[in-house]
Amino acid sequence: MKTIREQARNIKIFRETEVVVVGGGPAGVAAALASARTGAKTVLIERYGHLGGMSTGGLVILIPFMSSGGRERQIAGICQEMIDRLDTIDGAVHPSDEETGATDEKTLRYWRRRGTFSMAPGDSVRYGALVDPEKLKCVLNDMVEEAGIKLLLHSWGTRAVVEDEAVKGIIFESKSGRQAVLSQVTIDTTGDGDIFASAGAEFDGTIDRSLRSANLALVWRIANVDSERYLDFQEQEREKHNRLMKELTAKGGFNTYWRSAHDDVLWCNNWIPNLSAVDVEDLTYVEISARKSMLLSHKFLKEKIPGFEKSYIMDTASQTGTRGSRRLVGEYVVTWEDVMSGIIHPDTIALLPHLHNTPEKSFPLVTIPYRALVPRKIENLLTAGRCFSSDPEANNVLNWIQQCIPMGQAAGTAAALAVKSGVTPGKVDISSLQENLMKQGVPLPESK
């Protein structure tokens, strides 16, 4: 491969701060909020013109499985705060407290039709929300402003500044040029581990092609759909519906359409295999090919599927749907055995409902240890979100939006505590971290 040598140059220091968070998706927003609210001066860097990542720009507008099937919610904290704030501006649809855990057929049927696969996948209603992505962008802006966070949008964090195996800050690119933010603690919430990879932290980039996380996507939405008529067709003529969707798939179209927070808007989730989330040519291919499939799919739906006759394409995601890439190799690697065993780690910072609960089998809750956010060798660095330390199978079921938020909340809290205590993130007192998280409304298991 041919190369050129880039000329060395001095980089302007934009700001010196206590904590810098790189990536303004669900984990990044939660990390920045928790850091600032715990008393640390915090900078948040985001490459797009909005916050929310996959939950807004990616149009992955489902925040599911916040409860395991009963009345109690295992995921709360900042994740629940986002939903509560959306409720005040009619920006979310979710089961009520009374409906959560309900087992009667009327309530189950309503949420099966209303809430895609996740609200009532078994014999009880599970708490989760469908969100309006544009309103969520506004809510997140408000939360970040109120916390006193210095926010930089349209700014792409490109690499870590490292001295003697310790991160001293980050370099970012923007229309204002190449600049640096120096910090006492850096949190990588890029999703792809861009910062920890550049810092020299050990990571695992292997992808199991049989897993959901190996697929990319470009989500899009269809408006002016008669959703009730479409759902009636799905239920009452299931064989014909399935045959037509197989026909659509064979033509190169997409076959998965779910209701959104608005009755007449459906969103199309999709899975485009055998591509890499960190390869620019693959990312370009997704953008081009998915839009071709979108046009083909919409024409087919209008012509052959009841409810779509007067529909139109509303929008496509401004962010490519990425589900898996680099994963930190941290002080602890969460494994599939951990997911299935119900192990309670002594340094648990997040308690997560199992995705696979069914009427036939109930799985134990999953705990995430703080060590899975801490690199093995590089100091002053944490990660949160889908690039946390985990094997492919565990990551596949633990990298959803509602799971990334509590990891971010823990990382931000730990970063602020590290600054206050004058220690590196790996030396933070776990009892103090857990106590702070519980005060923030984060459910954690009782200490054993």
N, C-alpha and C positions, 0 to 999 in steps of 0.2 A: 504494500500500500504506500503510495506517495504521501509525503508529509511536507509541511512548511513549519518554520519556527516562528512562533508568535513573539513579537518584541515585548520585553519587560517594560512595565510602566507603573507609575504610582496610581493608587486607587483612592479616590476621595472617600473619607469616612463620613457617611451621612448622619450617623448617630451612634452614641454609645449608650447601652441600656443594660438592664439586669437580665432580662429574658427576651429572646427573639424566637418567634414561632414562624416556621416557613411552610406555607400551605394553608389556605383559608377554607378548607372543606369542613365537614362535620367534626372531625377530630381536632383540626387546627383552631377552629372557632372556640371549641370547648376548652382547649389548652390555654389559649390566650385569655379567655374569660376567667378561668380558674386561677391563672397566674396573677392577673391584675387584681382580682378580688381578694387574693391572699396577700396582697401588698407589694408585689414586685412591679417595677417599671417594665412595661411590656410593649414590644413592637410585633406587629403581625404583617407578614409579607404574603401577598396573593397575586398570582400571575394573571387572573382574569379581572374583569371589571365589576365583579360581584363576589359575595361570600356564599358559602354553602356547598361548593363542589358538586358532587354527584347528586345531592338532594335538591339542587336548584339548577345549575347549568347542565348537569347530566340528565335532568328530567326523570331521575329515579325517585319518584314522588311518594314512595311508600316507606314508612318507618314502622316496621312490623314487629311482632313477637317481643313486646316489652313485658309480657306476663307469660307464665308457663301453662295456663289453663284454668287457674283458680282466680279468686278475687284479687289476690295480692300481686302487685307489680314488682318485678325484680330490677327493672331499669327505670330510673327516675332522674333526679338531679337536673342538670342542664338540659338533657333530652326532653324531660317533661316540661321544663320551663319554656322551651321553644314552642311546644304544642299549646301550652296554656296561653302564651302570648298570641299565637295564631288564632286561638278561639275568640279573642276580643275583636278581631277584624274579619271574622268569618273566613278563616284561611285554612281550616282543617276539618276533616270528617273522621270520627272515631267512636267506638263504643263508649257509652256512659259508664260511670262507676257501677250502676245497677246492672248493666248489660254484661260487663266484664265477668267472665266465669259462668254466664248463663248457659243452661243446658236444654231449655225448651225449644221445640222445633221451630216455632214462629220466629224467635230471635235468631236462632242459628241460620234459618233460611234467609232472613233479611241481610245478615252480614256476609253470608256466602255470596249473595248477589251484589252486595254493596262493596265489599272489601277484598276483592280478588281471592287468592288462595290462602291468605294469611290470617284473616280475622276469625275464621271458624274452620280450620283445617281438620278438626276432629270432632269430638262430641261436646265441646264447650267453646265459648267465645273468648278469644285471646286479644288483649289490649294492643292496639297499634293505631297508626294514623295515616290517612292520605292527606297530603299537604299541597297547598297552592304554591308552586315554586317562586312565583313573582312576589307574593306576599311574604314568603319566608326570607327572601333576600332583604326586604325592608326590615323585618323583625331582627335579623342578625345584625344589620347595620346599627339599629337602635341599641342592641345589647352591647355591642363593641364600643360604641360612642359613650354610653352610660358608664362603662367600666374604665374609661380613661385610657384606652389602648391607642397607641399610635399605629394607625392603619395605612398601609401602602398597597393600593390596588395597581393593576397593570405593571406589576413588578415580579420578575421571575428569579427566584433564588436559584443560583447556578452551582455554587460550591461552598464548601466550608473553608474557613481560615483556620489552619491547624499549626500549632507549635508544640513540639515535644509530646506528641500523641494526646494533645488536649485541644479542643475546639475553642477558638477565641471569638468566633463570630461567623458571618457569612458574607458572600459577594452576591449582589443581585444586579440584574439588568433591567433597564426601563428606557422610556423615551428621554429621560434625563441623563442617560449614560450608564456607565458601569460604576457602582458604588458599593460601599461596605457598611454593614452594621456590626459593631463589636458588642459582645455580650458576655455575661458570666455563665449563662446556660443557654444552649440552643436546643430547640425541639423540632425534630424533623417530622412534619405531618404532610409530606408531599404525596403520600400514597405509594410512590415508587421508590422511596428511599434515596432520592437524589442526593440529599445532603450527607447522610451517613456513608453512602458509597464513595462520594468525593473525599470524605474525611479519612478513608482507609479502614473503616470499620468492617469487620467480617460480615458477609451476607450470603444468602442462598438464593440464587436466581432460577433454580430448576422449577419447571412447571409440569404437573401431571395433566396431560392432554385430555384425560377422561373426566376431569373435574369442571364444575361451573366456572371456577376462577380462571380457567385457561381461555375463556372466550371474551372477545371484545364486543362492543355494541355501539350503535348510534340510535338512541331512543328518539321517537317522534310522537306527536299527538294529532289526533283527528277530532275535529269539532263538529257540532250540529248532528250528532248521532242520536238516533232513538234507541237509547241503551236498553230500556225495558223490552222493546221488541226484539233486539238482538239477543238478550239473555233468555227470553222466552223461546227463541229459535234454538239456542244452545241446549236448553233443558228438554224441550218437547220433541225436537227432531235431532237428537244427538248424533245418530248414525249419519244423517245427511250432512250435518255441520262438520263432523270429523272427516267425512269424505271430501268435502269442498276444501277444508284446510290442508289436507294432504295434497290435493290438486294444486293449491296455491304454493305450497312448499316446493313441489316438484318443478314449478315454473320459475323458482328462484325468489319467491316472496316470503313474507314474514307471517306467522300464524298465531301470535300471542297478543291479545288485546284485552286490557284491563280497565276497569272504571277508575276515574280520578276523583278529586274532591268536587268536581262539577258533573252533574248528571249527564250532560250532553257531550262530554269530552272523554275519549278513551286514549290510553297511552300504549304504544307498541314497544314492548320489551323484545330484545332479540339477542341471539348468540351467534357470533361470527368466529369460527374456530381457527386454530393453527396459525395464530398471529401473536406478535409480541407487543406489549404495552410500552416497551422502551426502544422500539425500532421505528424511526421516523417514516420509513417507507411503508411499513405495515399500518401505522396510524393514518397515513394519507390514503391508503387503499380502503380502509374502513369508511372514511368520509365519502369517497367517490362511489364505492359499490353499494353502500347502504342506501344512499339516496336514489340510486337506480332501482333497487328493490322496493323502496318506499313508493315510488310512482307506480310500479307494476302492481304492488299490493293494493294500493288505494283504488286503482281502476277495477281490479278484480272484486274488491269488497262492494263497491258501488253497484256493480253489475249483478252480483250473485248472492250477496249476504243481506238478509232483511235487517233494516235499521240504518244502513249506510247510504241509502239512496241520495240524500241531500247533504251528505257530509262533505267536509273539505279538510285539507291538510292545514293544521293550525301552526305548527312550528317543528323544528328539529333541534336537538340538544346542541348547545354551544360547546359542550365538552364531550369528547369521546368517552364512551362507557368502558372503563378499565376495571377489571375485577381481580387481577393478581399479577405480580411481577417480583421484584426484589423483596426479600424478607430478612430482617436483621437476624444475625446469630448473636443472641444476647446472653446474659448471665443464666437465663433459663429458656429453653425452647419448649413451647407448649405443643404437645403431641395429640394425636388422635386418641391415644389411650387416656390422656387427661380428660378429653371431651366426653368420653364414654364412662369414665370411672366414677365421676362425682367427687374427685379429690378436692379438698379445701386447702389451698396453699396458705401458709402462715403470713405471707405478704400479699394476700388478695387485695386487689384494688377495684375489681369489677365482678359483679355477680350476674350471670347471663342465663336466661331461659334457653333450654335446648330447642333447636329448630325442628327436631324430628319427632316430637311427641305425637302420638296417634292414639285412637281409642283402644288399640290393642296393647300398646306399650308406652309407658311413661319413663322418660330418661331423667337422670339427675341434673340439677343445675350445674353450670360450668363456671369455674372461677379463673380469673386472669391474675397471675402474680406480677407484682411490680418489676421483678427481675426480667420479665419478658420485654420491658421497655428500655432496658439499660444495656448498652454495648459492653462487650467483654473487656476491651482494652482502651478504647478512646474515652477520654474524660470530658466532662462538661456538656454531654450530649445525651438526649433522650429521644425516643421515637414514640409515636402513637398512631393508631389507625391501622389500615390493612397491611402495612409493612412491619408490624410487630413481630417479635421472634416466635416463630411457629413452623411446624412442618406443613407440607402442602395440604394434607387432609384436614388438619385442624383449622388452618387459615381459611379454607374453603367455606367453612360454616361459622367462622368467627370474624369475618371482615365486612359485615353489613353495616349500614349507617348507624343503626341503633346500638351496635356494639362498639363502633369506633368512637362515639361521643364519650362514653364513660372512660375509655382509655385515655382520650385527650384530657378529660377533666382531671384524671389522676396525674398525668404527666405535668400539666400546668401547675397543679397544687404542689407537686414534689419539687418542681423547679424553683418556685417561690420560697419554699421551706429551705431548700439548699442555699439560696442566696441569703436568707435571714440568718441561717445557722453558720454560714461561712464554711460549708462543706461541699464536696462534689455530689452530684445527684445520686451516685451509687452508695453514698454514705448517709443518706437521709434516714432519720428515725422512722421506722415503719409504723410503730404505734401512733406517733404524732400524725403521720400521713393519713392513716385510716381514720383517726379521730376527726381530722379536718374534713375528710370526704363525707363522713356520716353527718357532720354538722351542715354540709352543703346539700343534704337530702339524698345522698347516694346509699342505697341499701347494700350492706355487706353482711357476710355470715358472722355469727358469734365466734369469738376467739376460742380456740381449743388448746 
